[in-house]
């Protein structure tokens, strides 16, 4: 354990996957750099309990993004407190208020979501269909100011920005998404529909289940043989490394792929973890394009 969350609130230790932690992060101003991932904690305002993280690499691009923590909402335990899922048992009015808090914090009036199904469905967002919520696990847009959101509680959110065509994709990927290679399928859509080049893409893999906690005892029946080289002792798998390899196999340069070392299961004081908590909420990763 090395880094600290110190963004205008109590200092909280953040656990990482052991292999990726090499040094202490340095606390600076309202937040700190999360070692090796350039992921910065941020507060919406100095007195706000709503906190989100941002990748330094994405802040250099014409887009806005935030990986929100579980704090700053109105939901009671076990969904405390910024739960964004209507399907986990939380009261609907609490979730609606949490969405309002997210929108207010980013100064947006709508968020485009999908019914995440742990499959490989891909939705190219139609901004005229604000009430349409399809079953899918990826969203794509090339239209500025169309906020996309993925909900998480151990699964990965992969943000892909295609610089050559100014296109944004957000992908929900758990182990089933890895097996289906949803990131590879999204890249194929980006190439065919938007004529992007993979070598012009930058991809981030946010806080999610780490190798330290990703144990799969039935791995031989669950995972294709390609995954087996990512297995460590005691049947643990590095799902983030699998996603990175799948991105690389589609032509995204390794130098353009940024992984957060934060494990959600080890850090339930900051994020939700379905594996650790069983009954819990979902935090959100939101991103949208700016004009360029």
Order of alpha helices (4+ residues) and beta strands (2+ residues): beta-beta-beta-beta-beta-beta-alpha-beta-alpha-beta-beta-beta-beta-beta-alpha-alpha-beta-alpha-beta-beta-alpha-beta-alpha-beta
